[in-house]
């Protein structure tokens, strides 16, 4: 049971990385071809993903205590010296309680409970489609509509969708909402700015 659960968590984590625009390393591309659907060791599922000059370090840690996380971060800090773009660090843990000091050690740390990866939150039929706008798209939208970021309603940085896409404060989501009553009301588009 635990091995199948690990396989499911790893599969949805890979889907999240693809949706964020990262490439999947060769050693993980065959995970979907595995017939048994089992991954034995939770800690062995860690890896590094690349998107242009940016890396995402994904660590699977059984118990997200500060010391265990610091050990993982040592390798990240040596790998990221002399870099202009900041790398993302994603920690997936089985622990229900997470030390709050962890997220203060690095501004791009995201901590997920492994239960977050038992499904894909973007694929639920009631969820609208979210698109994280690039900085250029955001500026074009604001300029074309004569708006400032103060005019946009907010979405919390710790909202499951914001975390799923790795959104930072002041990023903007374009949200495509399908009408359940398509014969009465048209589909709509909304925008949300990420707030802390």
MARDORO-658075 format. One line per field, with one value per residue (C-alpha): x, y, z; residue in one letter. Coordinates in pm, whole numbers, always signed. Each point is the difference from the previous one (the first is absolute). Layout:
MARDORO-658075
xx: (X,...) $
yy: (Y,...) $
zz: (Z,...) $
aa: (A,...) $
***
This chain:
MARDORO-658075
xx: (+0,+275,+194,-304,-67,+360,-46,-318,+165,+301,-224,-199,+320,+140,-322,+33,+358,-105,-282,+256,+210,+284,+146,-8,+339,+58,+16,-362,-158,-70,-198,-328,+109,+45,-249,+15,-59,+214,+282,+153,+199,-162,+336,+137,-262,+191,+134,+98,-207,+116,-181,+243,+255,-220,-4,-257,+129,-266,+68,-208,+55,-184,+6,+35,+200,+235,+320,-107,-87,+325,+197,-182,+51,+380,+19,-232,+205,+326,-170,-161,+291,+67,-349,-220,-328,-114,-72,-316,+12,-298,-27,-253,-45,-216,+13,-326,+179,+271,+251,-91,+366,+64,-173,+198,+336,-54,-256,-83,-75,-337,-108,-269,-152,+13,-382,+2,+128,-264,-193,+49,-188,+0,-198,-308,-311,-116,+337,+46,+310,+283,+280,+291,+86,+359,+125,-40,-357,-89,+132,-177,-332,+27,+100,-266,-274,+135,+29,+247,+55,-209,-308,+29,-156,+246,+81,+212,+358,-81,-314,+40,-11,+259,+230,-60,+118,+279,-151,+181,-148,-108,-34,-331,-226,-235,-298,-227,-337,-238,-365,-205,-293,+171,-331,-78,+337,+323,+332,+195,+358,+119,+337,+146,+321,+196,+17,+180) $
yy: (+0,+243,-70,+67,+319,+115,-70,+209,+288,-5,-8,+307,+180,-59,+132,+313,+53,-33,+253,+238,-32,-218,-284,-350,-173,-317,-218,+93,-6,-372,+27,-4,-318,-197,-281,-68,+364,-24,+212,-148,+278,+341,+180,-136,+192,+333,+158,+322,+150,+263,+284,+218,+134,-82,-317,-149,-225,-245,-177,-276,-1,-235,+247,+371,+110,+295,-207,-247,+284,+188,-307,-1,+375,-24,-162,+266,+290,-134,-58,+346,+230,+270,-34,+292,-192,-157,-370,-152,-251,-230,-217,-282,-156,-258,+209,+168,+273,+200,+225,+361,+104,-207,+241,+290,-154,+49,+223,-254,-299,-166,-271,-249,-280,-317,-16,+300,-231,-270,+187,+287,+306,+163,-284,+0,+64,+285,+177,+268,-6,+214,+155,+171,+306,+89,+342,+126,-134,+151,+345,-13,-93,+278,+260,-101,+18,+312,-184,-25,-305,+168,-40,-380,-233,-220,-366,-107,-115,-312,-85,-356,+125,+274,-254,-254,+247,+143,+350,+282,+316,+247,-274,+4,-291,+3,-217,-159,-83,-225,+68,-292,+165,+51,+56,+298,+146,+13,-117,+268,+107,+145,+115,-38,+138,-212,+157,-109) $
zz: (+0,+97,-321,-217,+198,-63,-370,-11,+191,-234,-309,+105,+105,-351,-156,+215,-118,-366,+54,+153,-316,+130,-203,+144,+39,-203,+312,+82,-346,+22,+325,-194,-180,+320,+12,+373,+95,+310,+143,+312,+168,+64,+45,-330,-202,+28,-320,-181,-285,-249,-177,-197,+250,+296,+206,+234,+273,+119,+327,+152,+375,+236,+290,-84,+300,-36,+28,-270,-237,+71,-106,-335,-45,+30,-344,-145,+138,-146,-336,-19,+83,-264,-152,-98,-5,+325,+3,+144,+282,+41,+307,+9,+341,+171,+315,+103,+193,-173,+175,-98,+11,-313,-235,+150,-97,-375,-170,-270,+220,-41,+240,-96,+200,-209,+8,-236,-273,+21,-271,-246,+134,-344,-157,+223,-208,+225,-4,-266,-219,+141,-204,+174,-209,-80,+109,-357,-31,+338,-97,-338,+164,+259,-260,-255,+263,+173,+334,+283,+217,+271,-220,-15,+256,+182,+36,+297,-52,+204,-198,-136,-362,+65,+161,-278,-264,+218,-8,+178,+151,-275,-264,-188,-90,-297,+91,-262,+154,-189,+55,+127,-176,-335,-177,+228,+102,-200,+134,+185,+60,+329,+132,+348,+147,+245,+346,+318) $
aa: (X,X,X,X,X,X,X,X,X,X,X,X,X,X,X,X,X,X,X,X,X,X,X,X,X,X,X,X,X,X,X,X,X,X,X,X,X,X,X,X,X,X,X,X,X,X,X,X,X,X,X,X,X,X,X,X,X,X,X,X,X,X,X,X,X,X,X,X,X,X,X,X,X,X,X,X,X,X,X,X,X,X,X,X,X,X,X,X,X,X,X,X,X,X,X,X,X,X,X,X,X,X,X,X,X,X,X,X,X,X,X,X,X,X,X,X,X,X,X,X,X,X,X,X,X,X,X,X,X,X,X,X,X,X,X,X,X,X,X,X,X,X,X,X,X,X,X,X,X,X,X,X,X,X,X,X,X,X,X,X,X,X,X,X,X,X,X,X,X,X,X,X,X,X,X,X,X,X,X,X,X,X,X,X,X,X,X,X,X,X,X,X,X,X,X,X) $
***
